[in-house]
Amino acid sequence: MAAVDFDLCFTYVLADWEGSAHDATVLADALTRERGLQVPPGKFYLVDAGYGARHGFLPPFRGVRYHLNEWGNNPVQNDKELFNLRHSSLQVTVERAFGSLKWRFKILDDVKPFFTFPTQVDIVIACGVLHNYALSQGIDEFITPEVTWTTQPIRTSRQQASDTRAVVDRRLQMAAQMWEDRQLTYANL
């Protein structure tokens, strides 16, 4: 699992899970680690549908057109489709970051790795660090200083359900606002 900023730099990498592990399980692990993934206050991560809606993580609407090849020449029909189209266009950044990383370090494309699993984990993390260094040309402003790391308080299932509802509601509000703005733009043409 990795978090990527819009400059194609990796801001968080969790590499010690098998590829078959469920996204939600890996995310739960990342959030509970001592120096795990932190969602900046007032911000959220765009995630794919495998993660689900939860505080700090904004997935696309399920069962609604998403991938660009699903659109063809058909225009957006409603607020959820518009939200998913824009979500998809931002998610492309993640694909570009991984493409760039694999282009720089061909060892990451090895289908049958020669190294032991712990060494593979170290290689992935080292490649991510070197990738960020190469992009920043010596100035690495994407690593969060250790003094800003905090631990997340343990939340009850009721608090988590409330957070999930709030994220789902926020996503609906965002989609509705995008649709309204789009309709006003086309009405004024």
C-alpha positions as CSV (number, residue, x, y, z in Angstrom):
1,M,0.0,0.0,0.0
2,A,1.3,3.5,-0.8
3,A,0.1,7.1,-0.5
4,V,1.2,9.4,-3.3
5,D,1.1,13.2,-3.6
6,F,0.4,15.1,-6.8
7,D,4.1,15.5,-7.4
8,L,4.4,11.7,-7.9
9,C,6.3,11.3,-4.6
10,F,5.5,8.5,-2.2
11,T,4.4,9.9,1.2
12,Y,3.8,6.6,2.8
13,V,4.7,3.0,1.8
14,L,3.7,-0.2,3.6
15,A,5.5,-3.0,1.8
16,D,5.4,-6.0,4.1
17,W,2.1,-7.6,3.1
18,E,1.5,-10.2,0.4
19,G,-0.3,-9.0,-2.7
20,S,-3.3,-11.2,-1.9
21,A,-4.1,-9.4,1.3
22,H,-7.4,-7.4,1.3
23,D,-7.0,-3.6,1.0
24,A,-9.0,-3.0,4.2
25,T,-6.8,-5.3,6.2
26,V,-3.6,-3.6,5.0
27,L,-5.1,-0.1,5.6
28,A,-6.1,-1.1,9.2
29,D,-2.6,-2.3,9.8
30,A,-1.1,1.0,8.4
31,L,-3.3,3.1,10.6
32,T,-2.5,1.2,13.8
33,R,1.3,1.1,13.4
34,E,3.4,3.3,15.7
35,R,4.6,5.5,12.8
36,G,1.7,4.5,10.5
37,L,-0.3,6.3,7.9
38,Q,-1.6,9.7,9.2
39,V,-4.4,11.6,7.5
40,P,-3.6,15.3,7.8
41,P,-6.3,17.3,9.6
42,G,-9.0,18.5,7.3
43,K,-7.7,16.3,4.4
44,F,-8.5,13.0,2.9
45,Y,-6.9,10.4,0.6
46,L,-8.6,9.4,-2.6
47,V,-8.7,5.6,-2.5
48,D,-10.1,2.9,-4.8
49,A,-13.4,1.1,-4.0
50,G,-11.6,-1.7,-2.2
51,Y,-11.0,0.5,0.8
52,G,-14.6,1.7,1.4
53,A,-15.7,5.0,2.8
54,R,-14.2,5.9,6.2
55,H,-12.9,9.0,7.9
56,G,-10.0,10.4,5.9
57,F,-10.5,8.1,2.9
58,L,-12.7,8.9,-0.1
59,P,-13.6,6.1,-2.5
60,P,-15.6,6.3,-5.7
61,F,-19.3,5.4,-5.8
62,R,-19.7,1.7,-6.4
63,G,-21.9,0.5,-9.3
64,V,-21.4,3.8,-11.1
65,R,-19.2,4.3,-14.2
66,Y,-15.7,5.0,-13.2
67,H,-12.8,4.0,-15.5
68,L,-12.2,6.3,-18.4
69,N,-12.8,3.5,-21.0
70,E,-16.3,3.1,-19.6
71,W,-17.3,6.6,-20.8
72,G,-16.7,6.4,-24.6
73,N,-18.7,9.2,-26.2
74,N,-21.4,9.1,-23.5
75,P,-21.6,12.3,-21.4
76,V,-21.9,12.4,-17.7
77,Q,-25.5,11.7,-16.6
78,N,-25.7,12.6,-12.9
79,D,-23.8,13.8,-9.9
80,K,-22.3,10.4,-8.9
81,E,-21.0,9.8,-12.4
82,L,-19.4,13.2,-12.4
83,F,-17.8,12.6,-9.0
84,N,-16.4,9.2,-10.2
85,L,-15.1,10.7,-13.4
86,R,-13.2,13.4,-11.5
87,H,-12.1,10.9,-8.9
88,S,-10.7,8.7,-11.7
89,S,-8.8,11.5,-13.3
90,L,-7.1,12.3,-10.0
91,Q,-6.4,8.6,-9.3
92,V,-4.3,8.5,-12.5
93,T,-1.6,10.2,-10.4
94,V,-1.1,7.0,-8.4
95,E,-0.7,5.0,-11.6
96,R,1.8,7.5,-13.0
97,A,3.8,7.4,-9.7
98,F,4.0,3.6,-9.8
99,G,4.8,3.6,-13.5
100,S,7.7,6.1,-12.9
101,L,8.9,4.0,-9.9
102,K,9.0,0.8,-11.9
103,W,10.6,2.6,-14.9
104,R,13.4,3.8,-12.7
105,F,13.9,0.4,-10.9
106,K,13.4,-2.6,-13.1
107,I,14.0,-4.9,-10.1
108,L,10.4,-4.1,-9.1
109,D,9.0,-5.6,-12.2
110,D,10.7,-9.0,-11.5
111,V,7.9,-11.6,-11.8
112,K,9.9,-14.3,-9.8
113,P,12.0,-12.4,-7.3
114,F,15.3,-14.0,-6.3
115,F,15.4,-12.4,-2.9
116,T,13.8,-13.5,0.4
117,F,10.5,-11.7,1.3
118,P,12.2,-9.5,4.0
119,T,14.8,-8.4,1.4
120,Q,12.0,-7.7,-1.1
121,V,10.3,-5.4,1.5
122,D,13.6,-3.5,2.0
123,I,14.1,-3.2,-1.8
124,V,10.6,-1.7,-2.3
125,I,11.1,0.9,0.5
126,A,14.6,1.8,-0.7
127,C,13.3,2.3,-4.3
128,G,10.6,4.6,-3.0
129,V,13.0,6.7,-1.0
130,L,15.4,6.9,-4.0
131,H,12.5,7.7,-6.3
132,N,11.5,10.6,-4.1
133,Y,15.1,11.8,-3.9
134,A,15.5,11.7,-7.6
135,L,12.3,13.8,-8.1
136,S,13.2,16.3,-5.5
137,Q,16.8,16.7,-6.7
138,G,18.2,16.7,-3.3
139,I,15.5,18.5,-1.4
140,D,13.1,16.0,0.3
141,E,10.1,18.0,1.6
142,F,7.7,15.0,1.5
143,I,9.0,13.1,4.6
144,T,7.0,14.1,7.6
145,P,9.4,15.2,10.5
146,E,9.4,12.7,13.4
147,V,8.2,15.4,15.9
148,T,4.9,15.6,14.1
149,W,4.0,11.9,14.4
150,T,1.2,11.2,16.7
151,T,-0.7,8.1,17.7
152,Q,-4.4,7.8,16.8
153,P,-6.8,7.4,19.7
154,I,-8.7,4.1,19.7
155,R,-12.2,4.6,18.4
156,T,-15.3,2.6,19.2
157,S,-17.3,0.9,16.5
158,R,-20.1,3.4,17.0
159,Q,-17.6,6.3,16.5
160,Q,-16.2,4.5,13.4
161,A,-19.8,4.0,12.0
162,S,-20.5,7.7,12.6
163,D,-17.3,8.6,10.8
164,T,-18.2,6.4,7.9
165,R,-21.6,8.0,7.6
166,A,-20.0,11.4,7.7
167,V,-17.6,10.5,4.8
168,V,-20.5,9.0,2.8
169,D,-22.6,12.1,3.4
170,R,-19.6,14.4,2.5
171,R,-19.0,12.5,-0.8
172,L,-22.7,12.9,-1.7
173,Q,-22.5,16.6,-0.9
174,M,-19.4,17.0,-3.1
175,A,-21.0,15.1,-5.9
176,A,-24.1,17.1,-5.7
177,Q,-22.2,20.4,-5.7
178,M,-20.1,19.3,-8.7
179,W,-23.2,18.4,-10.6
180,E,-24.9,21.7,-9.7
181,D,-21.9,23.7,-10.8
182,R,-21.7,21.7,-14.1
183,Q,-25.4,22.3,-14.7
184,L,-25.1,26.0,-14.1
185,T,-22.0,26.2,-16.4
186,Y,-23.9,24.5,-19.3
187,A,-27.0,26.6,-18.6
188,N,-25.0,29.8,-19.1
189,L,-23.4,28.7,-22.4
